[in-house]
Amino acid sequence: MSKNLKITIIQSELHWENAEANRAMFSEKIQNIEGETDLIILPEMFPTGFSMNAEKLAEPNNGETLRWMIQEAQKNNCAITGSIIISEENNYYNRLFFVFPDGSFQKYDKKHTFTLAKENKTYSAGNERLIVEYKGWKICPLVCYDLRFPVWARNTEDYDVLMYVANWPKVRTLAWDTLLRARAIENMAYCIGVNRVGFDGNEHEYVGHSAIYDVLGKQISTTSYETEFTETIVLDKEHIESNRKHLQFLNDRDHFILK
């Protein structure tokens, strides 16, 4: 168990529907990370951008991008996560992989597909939440539009870190900033959002605002919001434990079952 966890967030432009170029770009950015890190977080659909062209772009579960993630995790002795377009049993998924330093991995399929962009017409929705246990930390990884649904993120497992990978457009940046902070406060967990910047192939603009918030909703990442950047932040387990013990907000949560 580690009392500290080093998180590296990479906010970047993406080459539209060009997985090979994006893998090469992120390899270079990862190589340039200063010092050691425990976990690298990449945006949603980082190999392609947020595309509905799944028939052309989808990879199998053991495809080239997952193999690349495994290689990077093993080479850098850290975990790495982000989502990929996956084809499985005649369905397409917006699938997040959490790859451990030894090359093993877990997966989460995006639960809330984005109806405004007709993601629900292309991708099948997941139905199971994932809690990753890594170095004595519990991490709940979710994807983009999931951010708007607090019940899905509800901290019933006493997780330590809530994490969103995203392609969240500029036009709704206020909602992104507000909801990330709210999810941290209501769940008494670190909340991390990693978004992209630049324009995609549909001329939608993204301005990033990737950030890390502590359990009280204070932003602890410091890098400029709207440009490409890589930043490593150390999370402190004592910060979680002391505030939960003192405030006891999670003890007073409502108990209910979804049907």
N, C-alpha and C positions, 0 to 999 in steps of 0.2 A: 504494500500500500504506500502511495506517495501523497504527502500532505500538499504538494504543489503539482500543478499540471501546466505545462507550457503549450499554449495554443497558438498556432500560426494561421492567420487568415490571409488569403490571397484574393484581392479585388483586381479584376483584369478585364480588358476588352476580350472578345471572343471572335475567332475567325468563323464566319457563318458557314455552317454545315461542312466543316473541314476538320475532321477528327485528327488527322495526321498532323496538321499545322498546330492545332491546339495542344496536342500531347507534347510536341517539340517545344512549344512556348512555355508550357507549365514545367517541363523538365528543366529548362533554363532558370525559371523563377525559383524553383525548389533548390536548385544547385546554389543559387545566390543567397539563400537564407543564412543569416549570420548566427552562428552558434547552433547548439542542439535544440531540438523541439520534440514534443511528445505527439502532437497531432497537427496535421495540415488539413485545412478545410478549403475546398474548391467550390465554385458556384454550382447551381442547378444546371443540368445538361451541359457541363463544361466542355465536352468534346465537340458540340454542335451548335450551341445556342438553343433557345427555346423554339424548337421547330415542330410543326405538325407533319413533317415529311418522314413519318416513321418507316414507311415501307422501304424507302431508300436508305435511311440512316441507321436503322436498328441493328444492334449487335446481339449475338447469342450470349448467354450467361458467361461463357468462358471466352468471350471475344477479346479483341486486341486491346481495348481500353482497360478492361479489368486486369488483363495480364500486365499492362503498363503500370497500373496502380500497385499491383503486387510487387513488381520490380522496384518501383520507387520506394515503397514501404520498407522492403528488405534492404535496399541499398542505403537508405538514410536512417534505418533503425527507428522508425516512428510509424504511427498510424496515419492513414490518409483517407479522406472521405469526400464524396461528391456524387451527383446523380448522372445517369447515363440512360439513353434510350435502349431498351432491351426488348427482344422478341422471344416469347416463350409460349409454346403450345397454342399457336395461332392468335396470340394476344400481344399487344404492345404495352410496356410499362415504363413509367418514369421512375426508375429504380435507383435508390441511393445504396451505395456500397460503403461499408466501414471496414477497411482493410487493416489488419493488425501488423505489427513489425515482422512477425514470422510468416506472413503471407496468407494466413487464414482470414476469413471475412464473414461478415453478416450483412443482411440486406433488409431494406425497407422500401416498399412500394408506396408512392405518394397516395395518400388517402383522398384528399380533396382535389380533384382535377378541375382545372380552371375553365368554367363554362363560358365565360366571356370570350375566351380565345378558342372555344370549341375543343379544348383539350379532352373533354369527356367523350367526344365523338371519335377520338383517335386512340386514347389510352385507357386501359382498364384500371379501375381504382383498387388500391390495396385495402385490406380490412384488418390488419394487425399492426399494432404499434411495436416498436423495437426499443428495448432498453439495453444499451451496451455497457458491459462491465469491463473497465480498462484501467489498470494501475490503481485499483481501489476506488475508482470513481464510477458513478452511474451517469450515463449520457443518453439523452433522448434526442435522436436525430429526426428532424422533420423536413418537409420540402415546401417552400414558397407559400402557395395559397393556403396551406395548413395553418399559417400564422393567423388567419382570420377566425379560427374556430377554437376558442379557449378550452372547450370541454375535451377536445382531442389531446390537448397539451397538458391537461390537468395533472398535477403532481401527486398521484396516488401511490407511487412507488418510492417516494422520497429520493428522486434522482437529484443529482448535483448540477448538471449542465443541460440546458435546453438549447438546441441548435437548429437553425434553419439555413438551408442552402437555397438560393433564389435567383430568378431572373425577374426582378420586380421593377416595373417601368417608372420613369421619372414622374409621370402624371399623378401617381399615387404615393409619392415619397412620404408625405405627411403621415399617411396611414402606416407605412413601414416603420418609421421612427417611433410613432406612438405605440404601436402594438408590440414591438420588441421590448420596449421599456415596461409595458404593462405585463407581458408574460413573465419577465424577471420578477417584478414586484409580487404578483399574485401567486407565483409558484415558489418563491423564496429560493431561487436557483440562479446561477449565472445564465444569461441568455445571450446567444451569439447569432448574428445574422450576417451571412456572406452573400453579397450580391455582385453583379457585374457592372461594367460601365460601357459606354459607347452605343452605337446603333446596331440593330440586328438587320437581317435581310428583309424584314417587313417595315423598316424605317421606324421602329419603335426605339425610343431613346431611354437609356439607363444611366443613372448617376450614382450608383453604388450605395453610399451611406452604410457600408458594412461597419458593424460595431459590436462591441462586447459590453454588456451591462452586468453589474454585480447584483446581489440579491435584494438590494434596496433601490435598484433602478438607476444607480449612478453609472454613467458611461466611463469605462476605464481604458478603452482604446483611445488613441490620441492622434492617429494619422488623418490627414486631410480626407474629407468625405468623398469628393467627386472625381478623383483621379485614380489611376492605377497605383496600387501600393501593396506591400507585404509587411505585416506587422506581427510580432510575437508578444503575447501577453501571458503573464504567469497568474494562474488562478490559485487561490488559497483556500484549502478545505476548512481551516480555522474560521475564516470569514463566514462561511456557511453555517458551521456548527454553532458558533457563538451567537449569531443573530437569530437562528431558529430557536435556540435555547432561551434566549432573552425574550423574544417577541411571541413565540409560540403560535404564530398565525396558522401554520399548517395543522396544528392540533384542533383548531376550531373550524376546519373546513366542513362543508355540508357533505353528508353521505347519501349517495343515490346510485342507482343502477340504470344504465341506458338500455332500452329495449328496441 
